[in-house]
Amino acid sequence: MLPVHTEVKPNPLQDANLCSRVFFWWLNPLFKTGHKRRLEEDDMFSVLPEDRSKHLGEELQGYWDKEVLRARKDARKPSLTKAIIKCYWKSYVILGIFTLIEEGTRVVQPIFLGKIIDYFEKYDPDDSVALHTAYGYAAVLSVCTLILAILHHLYFYHVQCAGMRLRVAMCQ
């Protein structure tokens, strides 16, 4: 079996600022390497400390042990689902908030698009207030589109990470 390298390359996500995290700029060094040549295993970053199997396994094991004790006290079978929920509920609540904001933005977009269409249906070249209002609607629509693009990719990335953490914890 080949030796496992514990700290090959430090993960840039560990020290990334908010802007880098939101726009995934921390991945740029990997993209540059991949653009120049085919990526190899040595090009990959090390795993974040909080994503290591030892940490994730021990965390879930602690919740499982508590669930076994609670089940024994209540004279029932222990539930792995309950242990998983107690271990990961915070991250899923945050993902739920992401989803709520994303879906709320999806609902708001057609409303503002309808207001812009309404402006053109009732077009009056002398009504400058309506024109400025339409500009406002267009600005809000643009901001909604930007928020949607950013949130969708952040949400998808974090859902994948949450699934990976659960899978690693279960396999530990």
N, CA, C and O of each residue as an XYZ file, in Angstrom:
688
protein
N       0.839     -1.175      0.000
C       0.000      0.000      0.000
C       0.892      1.250      0.000
O       1.919      1.287      0.677
N       0.498      2.245     -0.748
C       1.265      3.473     -0.834
C       1.122      4.289      0.450
O       0.057      4.285      1.067
N       2.185      4.991      0.858
C       2.086      5.797      2.082
C       1.110      6.950      1.910
O       0.983      7.518      0.825
N       0.432      7.284      2.983
C      -0.529      8.382      2.969
C       0.189      9.631      3.471
O       0.783      9.622      4.549
N       0.131     10.696      2.688
C       0.756     11.960      3.079
C      -0.242     12.760      3.892
O      -1.340     13.057      3.421
N       0.140     13.113      5.124
C      -0.801     13.834      5.985
C      -0.869     15.316      5.634
O      -1.961     15.883      5.592
N       0.251     15.945      5.387
C       0.260     17.378      5.100
C       1.028     17.634      3.806
O       2.169     18.093      3.847
N       0.425     17.346      2.677
C       1.087     17.569      1.411
C       1.118     19.060      1.100
O       2.191     19.651      0.976
N      -0.031     19.653      0.975
C      -0.160     21.088      0.708
C      -1.212     21.641      1.653
O      -2.290     21.060      1.779
N      -0.921     22.751      2.321
C      -1.949     23.323      3.203
C      -3.160     23.769      2.385
O      -3.024     24.268      1.267
N      -4.325     23.582      2.954
C      -5.558     23.936      2.277
C      -5.760     25.450      2.338
O      -5.844     26.002      3.435
N      -5.840     26.140      1.194
C      -6.009     27.599      1.214
C      -7.348     28.044      1.802
O      -7.488     29.203      2.194
N      -8.318     27.160      1.870
C      -9.608     27.519      2.458
C      -9.465     27.836      3.942
O     -10.238     28.620      4.493
N      -8.478     27.227      4.584
C      -8.278     27.408      6.014
C      -8.010     28.877      6.366
O      -8.473     29.356      7.402
N      -7.272     29.589      5.518
C      -6.931     30.983      5.796
C      -7.637     31.965      4.864
O      -7.292     33.146      4.836
N      -8.611     31.493      4.110
C      -9.289     32.348      3.131
C     -10.192     33.357      3.828
O     -10.834     33.053      4.832
N     -10.226     34.570      3.269
C     -11.113     35.592      3.818
C     -12.536     35.389      3.279
O     -12.771     34.499      2.462
N     -13.464     36.201      3.732
C     -14.870     36.052      3.365
C     -15.078     36.158      1.854
O     -15.801     35.358      1.259
N     -14.441     37.147      1.249
C     -14.603     37.352     -0.193
C     -14.084     36.139     -0.972
O     -14.712     35.699     -1.936
N     -12.959     35.613     -0.556
C     -12.384     34.443     -1.209
C     -13.293     33.225     -1.050
O     -13.416     32.416     -1.970
N     -13.922     33.097      0.101
C     -14.831     31.973      0.340
C     -16.112     32.101     -0.492
O     -16.608     31.114     -1.036
N     -16.634     33.313     -0.584
C     -17.886     33.523     -1.313
C     -17.704     33.287     -2.813
O     -18.561     32.686     -3.461
N     -16.590     33.760     -3.357
C     -16.373     33.654     -4.799
C     -15.440     32.515     -5.192
O     -15.047     32.405     -6.354
N     -15.079     31.656     -4.218
C     -14.233     30.479     -4.457
C     -12.865     30.845     -5.030
O     -12.291     30.071     -5.796
N     -12.339     32.012     -4.671
C     -11.025     32.423     -5.156
C      -9.915     31.561     -4.565
O      -8.827     31.471     -5.134
N     -10.183     30.933     -3.434
C      -9.175     30.083     -2.802
C      -8.816     28.897     -3.690
O      -7.797     28.243     -3.464
N      -9.630     28.613     -4.687
C      -9.345     27.512     -5.614
C      -8.478     27.927     -6.801
O      -8.057     27.069     -7.576
N      -8.202     29.226     -6.961
C      -7.448     29.712     -8.114
C      -6.095     29.036     -8.317
O      -5.760     28.714     -9.458
N      -5.288     28.799     -7.259
C      -4.019     28.105     -7.495
C      -4.202     26.719     -8.121
O      -3.416     26.310     -8.976
N      -5.226     26.013     -7.696
C      -5.499     24.695     -8.267
C      -5.951     24.819     -9.722
O      -5.556     24.018    -10.568
N      -6.780     25.822    -10.009
C      -7.224     26.043    -11.383
C      -6.054     26.405    -12.296
O      -5.995     25.947    -13.437
N      -5.117     27.227    -11.799
C      -3.949     27.606    -12.597
C      -3.098     26.388    -12.915
O      -2.652     26.212    -14.049
N      -2.874     25.553    -11.918
C      -2.101     24.333    -12.138
C      -2.813     23.436    -13.139
O      -2.182     22.885    -14.041
N      -4.122     23.289    -12.984
C      -4.903     22.454    -13.896
C      -4.948     23.005    -15.306
O      -5.093     22.249    -16.267
N      -4.825     24.319    -15.436
C      -4.814     24.929    -16.766
C      -3.476     24.655    -17.471
O      -3.432     24.456    -18.685
N      -2.398     24.647    -16.694
C      -1.062     24.435    -17.268
C      -0.818     22.974    -17.636
O      -0.213     22.674    -18.665
N      -1.300     22.066    -16.777
C      -1.045     20.644    -17.001
C      -2.131     19.818    -16.325
O      -2.977     20.344    -15.601
N      -2.089     18.550    -16.570
C      -3.047     17.630    -15.949
C      -2.767     17.547    -14.444
O      -1.617     17.406    -14.026
N      -3.823     17.636    -13.640
C      -3.656     17.587    -12.193
C      -3.240     16.191    -11.743
O      -3.668     15.181    -12.302
N      -2.399     16.166    -10.725
C      -1.949     14.915    -10.134
C      -2.317     14.915     -8.655
O      -2.738     15.936     -8.110
N      -2.156     13.782     -8.023
C      -2.530     13.653     -6.619
C      -1.748     14.630     -5.733
O      -2.293     15.151     -4.759
N      -0.486     14.880     -6.060
C       0.339     15.800     -5.264
C      -0.120     17.252     -5.381
O       0.264     18.086     -4.561
N      -0.932     17.562     -6.382
C      -1.443     18.925     -6.560
C      -2.600     19.234     -5.619
O      -2.917     20.399     -5.380
N      -3.226     18.201     -5.091
C      -4.395     18.389     -4.234
C      -3.993     18.953     -2.875
O      -2.908     18.674     -2.364
N      -4.889     19.751     -2.303
C      -4.650     20.329     -0.991
C      -4.951     19.296      0.084
O      -5.678     18.330     -0.148
N      -4.383     19.513      1.253
C      -4.675     18.609      2.364
C      -6.108     18.857      2.847
O      -6.705     19.898      2.573
N      -6.623     17.897      3.551
C      -7.994     17.976      4.060
C      -8.017     18.926      5.257
O      -7.088     18.937      6.065
N      -9.067     19.708      5.367
C      -9.220     20.605      6.516
C      -9.299     19.785      7.801
O      -9.836     18.678      7.794
N      -8.772     20.313      8.897
C      -8.808     19.560     10.164
C     -10.222     19.127     10.567
O     -10.412     18.024     11.078
N     -11.201     19.985     10.339
C     -12.574     19.629     10.726
C     -13.213     18.606      9.787
O     -14.291     18.089     10.082
N     -12.563     18.308      8.659
C     -13.093     17.320      7.718
C     -12.351     15.989      7.785
O     -12.653     15.075      7.019
N     -11.403     15.874      8.674
C     -10.638     14.628      8.787
C     -11.528     13.533      9.365
O     -12.381     13.791     10.214
N     -11.317     12.319      8.895
C     -12.171     11.205      9.294
C     -12.103     10.940     10.798
O     -13.110     10.575     11.405
N     -10.943     11.118     11.396
C     -10.809     10.889     12.836
C     -11.725     11.836     13.606
O     -12.449     11.407     14.505
N     -11.697     13.106     13.262
C     -12.538     14.103     13.941
C     -14.020     13.821     13.707
O     -14.809     13.798     14.651
N     -14.394     13.608     12.443
C     -15.810     13.390     12.117
C     -16.331     12.096     12.733
O     -17.451     12.052     13.242
N     -15.522     11.053     12.687
C     -15.929      9.779     13.263
C     -16.112      9.863     14.765
O     -17.083      9.335     15.308
N     -15.171     10.533     15.446
C     -15.269     10.662     16.900
C     -16.478     11.508     17.300
O     -17.140     11.224     18.297
N     -16.757     12.545     16.517
C     -17.908     13.402     16.814
C     -19.213     12.611     16.723
O     -20.037     12.655     17.637
N     -19.394     11.895     15.624
C     -20.615     11.095     15.466
C     -20.655      9.963     16.485
O     -21.722      9.633     17.003
N     -19.505      9.368     16.775
C     -19.457      8.290     17.771
C     -19.924      8.788     19.131
O     -20.611      8.065     19.852
N     -19.557     10.020     19.490
C     -20.008     10.602     20.757
C     -21.522     10.721     20.808
O     -22.135     10.397     21.825
N     -22.126     11.176     19.731
C     -23.591     11.286     19.683
C     -24.239      9.905     19.680
O     -25.303      9.710     20.267
N     -23.594      8.955     19.021
C     -24.134      7.586     18.992
C     -24.094      6.984     20.396
O     -25.053      6.342     20.823
N     -22.988      7.189     21.114
C     -22.879      6.666     22.480
C     -23.961      7.251     23.378
O     -24.565      6.538     24.180
N     -24.203      8.555     23.240
C     -25.277      9.193     24.026
C     -26.635      8.612     23.666
O     -27.472      8.393     24.541
N     -26.858      8.359     22.366
C     -28.130      7.788     21.915
C     -28.311      6.374     22.458
O     -29.420      6.002     22.842
N     -27.246      5.585     22.496
C     -27.319      4.219     23.035
C     -27.680      4.267     24.521
O     -28.527      3.502     24.983
N     -27.034      5.169     25.268
C     -27.352      5.297     26.699
C     -28.796      5.738     26.911
O     -29.497      5.200     27.768
N     -29.236      6.720     26.125
C     -30.611      7.212     26.234
C     -31.616      6.115     25.878
O     -32.652      5.979     26.529
N     -31.305      5.342     24.848
C     -32.203      4.258     24.420
C     -32.269      3.163     25.482
O     -33.333      2.602     25.747
N     -31.129      2.872     26.079
C     -31.098      1.856     27.129
C     -31.943      2.308     28.321
O     -32.668      1.516     28.923
N     -31.833      3.609     28.650
C     -32.605      4.163     29.768
C     -34.103      4.143     29.470
O     -34.913      3.916     30.369
N     -34.474      4.381     28.198
C     -35.886      4.410     27.808
C     -36.398      3.050     27.342
O     -37.549      2.939     26.921
N     -35.566      2.020     27.410
C     -35.912      0.645     27.012
C     -36.416      0.591     25.565
O     -37.495      0.066     25.289
N     -35.615      1.140     24.653
C     -35.942      1.089     23.223
C     -34.667      0.843     22.436
O     -33.568      0.853     22.990
N     -34.827      0.623     21.137
C     -33.660      0.427     20.283
C     -33.032      1.784     19.972
O     -33.756      2.751     19.736
N     -31.707      1.875     19.966
C     -31.076      3.152     19.604
C     -31.310      3.474     18.131
O     -31.395      2.579     17.290
N     -31.413      4.755     17.838
C     -31.689      5.204     16.481
C     -30.491      5.970     15.930
O     -30.112      7.014     16.460
N     -29.903      5.444     14.868
C     -28.788      6.128     14.227
C     -29.252      7.460     13.638
O     -28.500      8.435     13.631
N     -30.474      7.497     13.152
C     -31.025      8.730     12.593
C     -31.035      9.842     13.630
O     -30.682     10.981     13.322
N     -31.437      9.521     14.862
C     -31.449     10.530     15.926
C     -30.037     11.027     16.218
O     -29.831     12.224     16.423
N     -29.073     10.127     16.239
C     -27.685     10.519     16.492
C     -27.169     11.431     15.379
O     -26.480     12.415     15.646
N     -27.504     11.102     14.141
C     -27.073     11.918     12.997
C     -27.712     13.301     13.064
O     -27.045     14.312     12.842
N     -29.003     13.342     13.369
C     -29.702     14.629     13.456
C     -29.095     15.495     14.552
O     -28.879     16.689     14.347
N     -28.818     14.908     15.712
C     -28.235     15.686     16.808
C     -26.827     16.154     16.478
O     -26.393     17.204     16.953
N     -26.120     15.393     15.679
C     -24.750     15.749     15.314
C     -24.704     16.845     14.249
O     -23.847     17.728     14.303
N     -25.616     16.792     13.290
C     -25.518     17.668     12.120
C     -26.656     18.674     11.972
O     -26.761     19.312     10.925
N     -27.495     18.835     12.963
C     -28.664     19.702     12.787
C     -28.274     21.152     12.524
O     -28.955     21.835     11.759
N     -27.198     21.639     13.137
C     -26.812     23.050     12.961
C     -26.449     23.351     11.509
O     -26.877     24.360     10.951
N     -25.661     22.473     10.909
C     -25.263     22.729      9.518
C     -26.469     22.651      8.584
O     -26.537     23.390      7.602
N     -27.413     21.769      8.878
C     -28.589     21.673      8.017
C     -29.545     22.846      8.224
O     -30.259     23.221      7.293
N     -29.576     23.428      9.411
C     -30.377     24.638      9.627
C     -29.798     25.783      8.804
O     -30.536     26.536      8.169
N     -28.470     25.909      8.817
C     -27.822     26.961      8.017
C     -28.099     26.742      6.534
O     -28.380     27.697      5.810
N     -28.023     25.495      6.075
C     -28.334     25.199      4.677
C     -29.809     25.497      4.374
O     -30.141     25.928      3.270
N     -30.676     25.270      5.340
C     -32.089     25.600      5.167
C     -32.294     27.101      5.019
O     -33.135     27.539      4.233
N     -31.531     27.893      5.769
C     -31.620     29.351      5.644
C     -31.142     29.785      4.271
O     -31.751     30.651      3.642
N     -30.034     29.175      3.795
C     -29.559     29.437      2.426
C     -30.677     29.151      1.426
O     -30.935     29.948      0.525
N     -31.334     28.011      1.594
C     -32.403     27.622      0.678
C     -33.568     28.606      0.740
O     -34.124     28.976     -0.294
N     -33.935     29.028      1.941
C     -35.027     29.975      2.111
C     -34.725     31.288      1.395
O     -35.582     31.828      0.696
N     -33.510     31.799      1.569
C     -33.132     33.053      0.901
C     -33.113     32.865     -0.612
O     -33.593     33.717     -1.360
N     -32.550     31.732     -1.055
C     -32.483     31.482     -2.502
C     -33.880     31.376     -3.113
O     -34.155     31.980     -4.150
N     -34.742     30.625     -2.483
C     -36.092     30.458     -3.019
C     -36.902     31.749     -2.907
O     -37.716     32.045     -3.781
N     -36.688     32.514     -1.842
C     -37.342     33.814     -1.711
C     -36.927     34.752     -2.833
O     -37.743     35.503     -3.367
N     -35.635     34.699     -3.185
C     -35.140     35.514     -4.295
C     -35.768     35.073     -5.608
O     -36.088     35.904     -6.459
N     -35.946     33.769     -5.773
C     -36.582     33.259     -7.001
C     -38.042     33.731     -7.114
O     -38.544     33.956     -8.215
N     -38.704     33.875     -5.981
C     -40.096     34.328     -5.984
C     -40.172     35.821     -6.279
O     -41.077     36.269     -6.983
N     -39.229     36.592     -5.744
C     -39.248     38.047     -5.887
C     -38.909     38.478     -7.319
O     -39.447     39.471     -7.811
N     -38.033     37.745     -7.978
C     -37.600     38.123     -9.329
C     -38.762     38.329    -10.303
O     -38.817     39.378    -10.945
N     -39.685     37.387    -10.444
C     -40.789     37.602    -11.393
C     -41.689     38.789    -11.027
O     -42.289     39.413    -11.902
N     -41.773     39.087     -9.744
C     -42.587     40.229     -9.322
C     -42.007     41.521     -9.888
O     -42.729     42.345    -10.449
N     -40.685     41.688     -9.734
C     -40.044     42.899    -10.248
C     -39.997     42.908    -11.774
O     -40.085     43.968    -12.394
N     -39.861     41.735    -12.373
C     -39.919     41.660    -13.837
C     -41.300     42.089    -14.324
O     -41.418     42.784    -15.333
N     -42.344     41.673    -13.605
C     -43.703     42.095    -13.946
C     -43.888     43.596    -13.821
O     -44.585     44.207    -14.632
N     -43.271     44.195    -12.814
C     -43.359     45.653    -12.642
C     -42.664     46.384    -13.800
O     -43.139     47.422    -14.261
N     -41.540     45.834    -14.261
C     -40.845     46.441    -15.402
C     -41.698     46.315    -16.668
O     -41.800     47.261    -17.450
N     -42.297     45.160    -16.860
C     -43.173     44.958    -18.026
C     -44.367     45.897    -17.950
O     -44.795     46.460    -18.958
N     -44.900     46.060    -16.743
C     -46.025     46.970    -16.536
C     -45.646     48.410    -16.904
O     -46.456     49.146    -17.468
N     -44.406     48.805    -16.579
C     -43.937     50.144    -16.949
C     -43.975     50.316    -18.470
O     -44.415     51.353    -18.966
N     -43.516     49.305    -19.208
C     -43.492     49.420    -20.665
C     -44.891     49.348    -21.274
O     -45.139     49.942    -22.324
N     -45.804     48.629    -20.629
C     -47.178     48.571    -21.127
C     -47.874     49.921    -20.957
O     -48.699     50.304    -21.787
N     -47.547     50.635    -19.893
C     -48.170     51.935    -19.611
C     -47.175     53.064    -19.864
O     -47.179     54.065    -19.148
N     -46.355     52.917    -20.840
C     -45.271     53.872    -21.101
C     -45.802     55.275    -21.373
O     -46.685     55.484    -22.204
N     -45.224     56.233    -20.634
C     -45.528     57.649    -20.823
C     -44.193     58.381    -20.865
O     -43.506     58.451    -19.846
N     -43.804     58.933    -22.029
C     -42.479     59.565    -22.143
C     -42.296     60.775    -21.225
O     -41.161     61.172    -20.957
N     -43.376     61.361    -20.744
C     -43.277     62.545    -19.891
C     -43.209     62.212    -18.400
O     -42.961     63.102    -17.586
N     -43.423     60.961    -18.032
C     -43.460     60.554    -16.617
C     -42.067     60.108    -16.160
O     -41.696     58.941    -16.288
N     -41.306     61.070    -15.623
C     -39.941     60.748    -15.187
C     -39.939     59.951    -13.877
O     -38.998     59.198    -13.625
N     -40.952     60.098    -13.055
C     -41.044     59.337    -11.801
C     -41.188     57.848    -12.112
O     -40.542     57.010    -11.483
N     -42.037     57.527    -13.085
C     -42.219     56.131    -13.482
C     -40.925     55.568    -14.066
O     -40.595     54.403    -13.843
N     -40.197     56.395    -14.813
C     -38.916     55.954    -15.389
C     -37.924     55.621    -14.286
O     -37.266     54.582    -14.344
N     -37.802     56.490    -13.272
C     -36.870     56.237    -12.170
C     -37.306     55.029    -11.339
O     -36.474     54.276    -10.832
N     -38.615     54.859    -11.208
C     -39.127     53.678    -10.518
C     -38.767     52.413    -11.292
O     -38.376     51.410    -10.696
N     -38.898     52.458    -12.617
C     -38.528     51.313    -13.459
C     -37.035     51.021    -13.347
O     -36.629     49.859    -13.326
N     -36.211     52.075    -13.276
C     -34.772     51.872    -13.057
C     -34.529     51.173    -11.710
O     -33.668     50.300    -11.601
N     -35.281     51.562    -10.714
C     -35.170     50.918     -9.396
C     -35.532     49.448     -9.467
O     -34.843     48.601     -8.898
N     -36.637     49.141    -10.180
C     -37.038     47.744    -10.347
C     -35.958     46.954    -11.091
O     -35.661     45.812    -10.740
N     -35.379     47.571    -12.117
C     -34.321     46.902    -12.879
C     -33.097     46.654    -12.000
O     -32.453     45.611    -12.106
N     -32.778     47.616    -11.131
C     -31.644     47.444    -10.219
C     -31.907     46.305     -9.235
O     -31.032     45.476     -8.984
N     -33.109     46.272     -8.688
C     -33.468     45.201     -7.751
C     -33.441     43.855     -8.463
O     -32.970     42.869     -7.897
N     -33.930     43.798     -9.672
C     -33.912     42.559    -10.451
C     -32.478     42.102    -10.700
O     -32.182     40.910    -10.620
N     -31.589     43.045    -11.000
C     -30.178     42.714    -11.220
C     -29.527     42.202     -9.940
O     -28.777     41.226     -9.967
N     -29.812     42.859     -8.822
C     -29.262     42.422     -7.539
C     -29.779     41.028     -7.178
O     -29.028     40.191     -6.676
N     -31.057     40.788     -7.435
C     -31.631     39.459     -7.178
C     -30.923     38.387     -8.004
O     -30.645     37.296     -7.506
N     -30.638     38.696     -9.247
C     -29.950     37.745    -10.115
C     -28.547     37.474     -9.587
O     -28.099     36.327     -9.582
N     -27.856     38.506     -9.146
C     -26.515     38.347     -8.588
C     -26.555     37.514     -7.306
O     -25.752     36.597     -7.132
N     -27.479     37.831     -6.422
C     -27.622     37.078     -5.172
C     -27.932     35.623     -5.465
O     -27.367     34.725     -4.840
N     -28.818     35.389     -6.403
C     -29.193     34.028     -6.771
C     -27.998     33.245     -7.297
O     -27.802     32.086     -6.929
N     -27.200     33.871     -8.152
C     -26.024     33.192     -8.701
C     -25.030     32.840     -7.600
O     -24.500     31.729     -7.573
N     -24.777     33.772     -6.702
C     -23.813     33.525     -5.623
C     -24.351     32.480     -4.651
O     -23.654     31.520     -4.322
N     -25.585     32.661     -4.190
C     -26.152     31.742     -3.203
C     -26.305     30.326     -3.737
O     -26.072     29.361     -3.009
N     -26.690     30.193     -4.989
C     -26.896     28.858     -5.551
C     -25.612     28.049     -5.505
O     -25.628     26.881     -5.116
N     -24.502     28.657     -5.897
C     -23.240     27.921     -5.920
C     -22.698     27.684     -4.513
O     -22.137     26.623     -4.237
N     -22.861     28.657     -3.625
C     -22.452     28.450     -2.238
C     -23.275     27.337     -1.587
O     -22.739     26.476     -0.890
N     -24.572     27.372     -1.824
C     -25.462     26.354     -1.270
C     -25.070     24.968     -1.768
O     -24.948     24.030     -0.980
N     -24.876     24.844     -3.064
C     -24.547     23.545     -3.642
C     -23.221     23.033     -3.090
O     -23.101     21.847     -2.784
N     -22.226     23.904     -2.958
C     -20.931     23.514     -2.413
C     -21.084     23.021     -0.973
O     -20.545     21.975     -0.612
N     -21.818     23.775     -0.156
C     -21.945     23.406      1.248
C     -22.809     22.153      1.452
O     -22.585     21.399      2.399
N     -23.777     21.930      0.586
C     -24.553     20.692      0.660
C     -23.656     19.501      0.346
O     -23.732     18.466      1.008
N     -22.808     19.651     -0.664
C     -21.871     18.584     -1.004
C     -20.909     18.322      0.163
O     -20.602     17.170      0.469
N     -20.438     19.387      0.809
C     -19.533     19.230      1.958
C     -20.241     18.531      3.122
O     -19.661     17.662      3.773
N     -21.482     18.910      3.379
C     -22.242     18.284      4.470
C     -22.444     16.801      4.192
O     -22.309     15.973      5.093
N     -22.762     16.470      2.964
C     -22.918     15.061      2.595
C     -21.616     14.294      2.726
O     -21.599     13.151      3.184
N     -20.516     14.934      2.318
C     -19.206     14.302      2.436
C     -18.876     14.056      3.903
O     -18.378     12.985      4.250
N     -19.143     15.022      4.765
C     -18.844     14.868      6.193
C     -19.642     13.725      6.798
O     -19.107     12.926      7.566
N     -20.918     13.648      6.453
C     -21.753     12.570      6.976
C     -21.256     11.222      6.485
O     -21.183     10.263      7.254
N     -20.917     11.147      5.215
C     -20.422      9.884      4.653
C     -19.110      9.459      5.312
O     -18.939      8.291      5.661
N     -18.192     10.399      5.481
C     -16.909     10.089      6.113
C     -17.120      9.645      7.561
O     -16.499      8.686      8.019
N     -17.998     10.347      8.277
C     -18.272      9.990      9.668
C     -18.867      8.587      9.776
O     -18.534      7.832     10.690
N     -19.734      8.252      8.853
C     -20.376      6.938      8.866
C     -19.390      5.825      8.510
O     -19.531      4.704      8.996
N     -18.410      6.112      7.682
C     -17.445      5.100      7.245
C     -16.284      4.950      8.210
O     -15.530      3.980      8.118
N     -16.124      5.879      9.124
C     -14.985      5.865     10.041
C     -14.983      4.658     10.905
O     -14.089      4.494     11.735
